[in-house]
Amino acid sequence: MSPEKKEFDWFDRPESRKLLWRLLIGASVVSVLLELTLVFGHGRHDYFGIDGMFGFYALLGFVACTLMILAAKLCGFVLKKPEDFYGDSKEETLPEDIDDALR
């Protein structure tokens, strides 16, 4: 018997996790280097005072992403339905419009 294949099996492999971590670290390094070139090479102009701070946009993105995740968790909590919302989950009868091959 073959083991049951999961839908998102790629994310469970250790080599895939290592690749994702390397991509994240590489993207972070590129982002910091680009910001350094803007700060020292271009002389970035701030509009509100705080947005001239080094790493402000990375911090802003992190806070925005965190707030979106928390909002999604809250929506999931508020919109969650009980497990037996559509009837008894142990019901074994199939609807009438199901193919006979599936019965």
N, C-alpha and C positions, 0 to 999 in steps of 0.2 A: 504494500500500500504506500502510495506517495504522500508525503506530508501536504497538508492544505496550504496552498500558496496565498499569502496575504496580498491585498491590493497595493499597498505602499511598501513593498518589500525592499525597494532600493534604499530607503532612508534607514533601514535597520542594519544594513551592512556596515561593518567598521571602516572599510576603505571609502565608502561614500561619506561617512561622517568626517573622516580626516580631510577629504576633498572639500567639503563644505566649510570646515574650519579654516582651511588654507585660503579659500576664496574670500571668506569674511575678513581674515587678517590682511590679505592683499588689498582688498577694497578699502579697508581702514587706513592702511599705509599710504595708498595713492591719495585718499582724501586729505590726509594730514599734509602730505607733500604739496598738493595743490593749494591748500590754504596757506602754507608757508610762503609759497611763491606769490600769492596775492597780498599777504601782509607785508613782506619785505620788498618784493619787486615792483608791485603796482601801487602800493599805498592806498589800501581800501578805505573808502569813506563810509563812516557810520552815520545813520540817520537818527537813531534814537539813543545813542550813547552806549547802551549795552550790546548792540549788535556789532560793535567794533571789537568786542572781546574775542580772544583766540579761542576757537572751539565752540562759539556760540551756536552756529548752525547745526553742528553735530549734536549738541545738547538739546536744541530745539526739536530736532528730528527724533531723538530718543524719547523726550517727554511726550511728543505728539503720538508716537507709536505706542508708548505705554498707556496713554489715555484711550487710544482706540481699542487696545486689547481689553482694558478694564470695562469700557462701554460694551464691547461684545459679550464679555462674561455676564454683565448685568442684564443685557437683553436675553441671553440664554437662560438666566435664572428666572426672569419675569415671564418669558414666553414658554417655559417648559411645561409640558403636559404630563399627566401621570402615565405610567406604563400601560395601563389597561384603558386608556382614553377611547380607543376605537373598538372596545369589546374585550372579551376574554382572550388573552394571548395564548392560552393552551388549547384553543379550539382547532381541531384537526380537519374540519370539513373544508373543501375547496368550493369556490363559487361555481355557478352553473356555466359560465362562459369560458371555463378553462378547457384546453384541449384534452381529449381522452388520453393522449400520449403521456401527459404529465400526471395522470392519476395513478 
